[in-house]
Amino acid sequence: KAGGIIACEDPRHPFPAMHPEVRRGLLDTAKRLDPLVLRWGR
């Protein structure tokens, strides 16, 4: 959802939903690395 490609934030089975703080931390780390996938759908 953050990159504009996948509309659903739910993980695939068997993974449980991610805690919002963990998700935010992972996205912050990814944004610093500037991966193409976070800019792909824009």
The first five atom37 places (N, CA, C, CB, O) and aatype in JSON, in Angstrom:
{
  "aatype": [11, 0, 7, 7, 9, 9, 0, 4, 6, 3, 14, 1, 8, 14, 13, 14, 0, 12, 8, 14, 6, 19, 1, 1, 7, 10, 10, 3, 16, 0, 11, 1, 10, 3, 14, 10, 19, 10, 1, 17, 7, 1],
  "atom_mask": [
    [1, 1, 1, 1, 1],
    [1, 1, 1, 1, 1],
    [1, 1, 1, 0, 1],
    [1, 1, 1, 0, 1],
    [1, 1, 1, 1, 1],
    [1, 1, 1, 1, 1],
    [1, 1, 1, 1, 1],
    [1, 1, 1, 1, 1],
    [1, 1, 1, 1, 1],
    [1, 1, 1, 1, 1],
    [1, 1, 1, 1, 1],
    [1, 1, 1, 1, 1],
    [1, 1, 1, 1, 1],
    [1, 1, 1, 1, 1],
    [1, 1, 1, 1, 1],
    [1, 1, 1, 1, 1],
    [1, 1, 1, 1, 1],
    [1, 1, 1, 1, 1],
    [1, 1, 1, 1, 1],
    [1, 1, 1, 1, 1],
    [1, 1, 1, 1, 1],
    [1, 1, 1, 1, 1],
    [1, 1, 1, 1, 1],
    [1, 1, 1, 1, 1],
    [1, 1, 1, 0, 1],
    [1, 1, 1, 1, 1],
    [1, 1, 1, 1, 1],
    [1, 1, 1, 1, 1],
    [1, 1, 1, 1, 1],
    [1, 1, 1, 1, 1],
    [1, 1, 1, 1, 1],
    [1, 1, 1, 1, 1],
    [1, 1, 1, 1, 1],
    [1, 1, 1, 1, 1],
    [1, 1, 1, 1, 1],
    [1, 1, 1, 1, 1],
    [1, 1, 1, 1, 1],
    [1, 1, 1, 1, 1],
    [1, 1, 1, 1, 1],
    [1, 1, 1, 1, 1],
    [1, 1, 1, 0, 1],
    [1, 1, 1, 1, 1]
  ],
  "atom_positions": [
    [[0.83, -1.18, 0.0], [0.0, 0.0, 0.0], [0.87, 1.26, 0.0], [-0.94, -0.01, 1.21], [0.52, 2.25, -0.63]],
    [[1.98, 1.22, 0.68], [2.86, 2.39, 0.76], [3.44, 2.75, -0.6], [3.99, 2.14, 1.75], [3.66, 3.93, -0.89]],
    [[3.7, 1.76, -1.43], [4.26, 2.02, -2.76], [3.22, 2.28, -3.82], [0.0, 0.0, 0.0], [3.56, 2.63, -4.95]],
    [[1.94, 2.12, -3.47], [0.87, 2.38, -4.42], [0.53, 1.22, -5.34], [0.0, 0.0, 0.0], [-0.2, 1.41, -6.31]],
    [[1.05, 0.04, -5.05], [0.8, -1.11, -5.92], [-0.17, -2.09, -5.28], [2.11, -1.82, -6.26], [-1.14, -2.5, -5.92]],
    [[0.07, -2.47, -4.05], [-0.79, -3.43, -3.35], [-1.8, -2.66, -2.5], [0.06, -4.4, -2.46], [-1.42, -1.82, -1.69]],
    [[-3.08, -2.96, -2.69], [-4.14, -2.2, -2.0], [-4.4, -2.69, -0.58], [-5.41, -2.29, -2.8], [-4.94, -1.94, 0.24]],
    [[-4.03, -3.91, -0.27], [-4.34, -4.5, 1.03], [-3.08, -4.61, 1.88], [-5.0, -5.89, 0.86], [-2.03, -5.05, 1.41]],
    [[-3.18, -4.21, 3.14], [-2.03, -4.27, 4.04], [-1.92, -5.6, 4.78], [-2.1, -3.14, 5.05], [-0.94, -5.84, 5.49]],
    [[-2.91, -6.47, 4.62], [-2.9, -7.75, 5.32], [-1.82, -8.66, 4.74], [-4.28, -8.43, 5.24], [-1.68, -8.76, 3.52]],
    [[-1.06, -9.33, 5.62], [-0.04, -10.26, 5.13], [-0.67, -11.56, 4.64], [0.99, -10.56, 6.24], [-1.83, -11.85, 4.93]],
    [[0.08, -12.32, 3.9], [-0.39, -13.63, 3.44], [-0.33, -14.64, 4.57], [0.44, -14.12, 2.23], [0.48, -14.53, 5.49]],
    [[-1.2, -15.61, 4.48], [-1.21, -16.7, 5.45], [0.13, -17.43, 5.36], [-2.41, -17.68, 5.19], [0.59, -17.65, 4.24]],
    [[0.76, -17.81, 6.41], [0.37, -17.92, 7.81], [0.86, -16.77, 8.67], [0.88, -19.21, 8.36], [0.85, -16.89, 9.9]],
    [[1.29, -15.66, 8.09], [1.85, -14.56, 8.88], [0.74, -13.73, 9.53], [2.72, -13.67, 8.0], [-0.26, -13.41, 8.88]],
    [[0.92, -13.39, 10.81], [-0.08, -12.55, 11.49], [0.05, -11.09, 11.05], [0.07, -12.66, 13.03], [1.05, -10.7, 10.44]],
    [[-0.95, -10.3, 11.36], [-0.9, -8.87, 11.04], [0.26, -8.22, 11.78], [-2.25, -8.18, 11.41], [0.59, -8.59, 12.91]],
    [[0.88, -7.25, 11.14], [2.02, -6.56, 11.72], [1.55, -5.43, 12.65], [2.94, -6.0, 10.61], [0.58, -4.74, 12.34]],
    [[2.23, -5.27, 13.76], [1.91, -4.18, 14.68], [2.2, -2.85, 13.96], [2.74, -4.3, 16.03], [3.21, -2.74, 13.27]],
    [[1.34, -1.85, 14.11], [1.52, -0.58, 13.39], [2.89, 0.08, 13.62], [0.45, 0.39, 13.8], [3.45, 0.68, 12.7]],
    [[3.43, -0.02, 14.83], [4.74, 0.58, 15.1], [5.86, -0.16, 14.36], [5.03, 0.57, 16.61], [6.81, 0.47, 13.89]],
    [[5.74, -1.48, 14.26], [6.73, -2.27, 13.52], [6.67, -1.91, 12.04], [6.49, -3.8, 13.73], [7.7, -1.7, 11.4]],
    [[5.46, -1.82, 11.51], [5.27, -1.46, 10.1], [5.85, -0.08, 9.82], [3.77, -1.5, 9.73], [6.55, 0.12, 8.82]],
    [[5.57, 0.87, 10.7], [6.07, 2.24, 10.54], [7.61, 2.25, 10.56], [5.52, 3.15, 11.66], [8.23, 2.94, 9.76]],
    [[8.2, 1.48, 11.48], [9.66, 1.41, 11.55], [10.28, 0.81, 10.31], [0.0, 0.0, 0.0], [11.31, 1.28, 9.83]],
    [[9.67, -0.24, 9.78], [10.18, -0.87, 8.57], [10.07, 0.07, 7.37], [9.44, -2.18, 8.29], [10.98, 0.15, 6.55]],
    [[8.95, 0.78, 7.27], [8.79, 1.73, 6.17], [9.76, 2.9, 6.29], [7.35, 2.26, 6.13], [10.29, 3.36, 5.28]],
    [[10.0, 3.37, 7.51], [10.98, 4.45, 7.7], [12.37, 4.01, 7.26], [11.01, 4.89, 9.19], [13.1, 4.76, 6.6]],
    [[12.74, 2.79, 7.62], [14.04, 2.24, 7.21], [14.1, 2.1, 5.7], [14.29, 0.88, 7.88], [15.1, 2.46, 5.08]],
    [[13.04, 1.59, 5.11], [13.01, 1.41, 3.66], [13.08, 2.75, 2.93], [11.74, 0.65, 3.24], [13.76, 2.86, 1.91]],
    [[12.4, 3.76, 3.44], [12.42, 5.07, 2.78], [13.82, 5.68, 2.79], [11.44, 6.02, 3.48], [14.2, 6.36, 1.84]],
    [[14.57, 5.43, 3.85], [15.95, 5.94, 3.9], [16.82, 5.26, 2.85], [16.56, 5.72, 5.3], [17.75, 5.87, 2.32]],
    [[16.52, 4.0, 2.54], [17.28, 3.27, 1.54], [16.81, 3.59, 0.12], [17.18, 1.77, 1.79], [17.48, 3.24, -0.85]],
    [[15.65, 4.25, 0.0], [15.07, 4.69, -1.27], [14.93, 3.57, -2.31], [15.91, 5.8, -1.84], [15.47, 3.69, -3.4]],
    [[14.22, 2.5, -1.98], [14.04, 1.42, -2.95], [13.06, 1.83, -4.06], [13.56, 0.14, -2.25], [12.12, 2.6, -3.82]],
    [[13.28, 1.32, -5.23], [12.42, 1.61, -6.38], [10.97, 1.2, -6.11], [12.93, 0.89, -7.62], [10.04, 1.86, -6.58]],
    [[10.77, 0.13, -5.37], [9.42, -0.39, -5.14], [8.52, 0.63, -4.42], [9.49, -1.67, -4.34], [7.31, 0.61, -4.62]],
    [[9.09, 1.5, -3.6], [8.27, 2.5, -2.92], [7.89, 3.67, -3.83], [9.0, 3.02, -1.69], [7.05, 4.48, -3.47]],
    [[8.5, 3.76, -5.01], [8.19, 4.82, -5.97], [7.51, 4.29, -7.22], [9.45, 5.56, -6.36], [7.06, 5.07, -8.06]],
    [[7.42, 2.98, -7.36], [6.97, 2.32, -8.58], [5.55, 2.73, -9.0], [7.02, 0.84, -8.4], [5.33, 3.05, -10.17]],
    [[4.6, 2.72, -8.08], [3.2, 2.97, -8.43], [2.82, 4.44, -8.51], [0.0, 0.0, 0.0], [1.64, 4.75, -8.69]],
    [[3.76, 5.33, -8.38], [3.42, 6.77, -8.37], [3.74, 7.44, -9.67], [4.14, 7.47, -7.26], [3.52, 8.64, -9.81]]
  ]
}
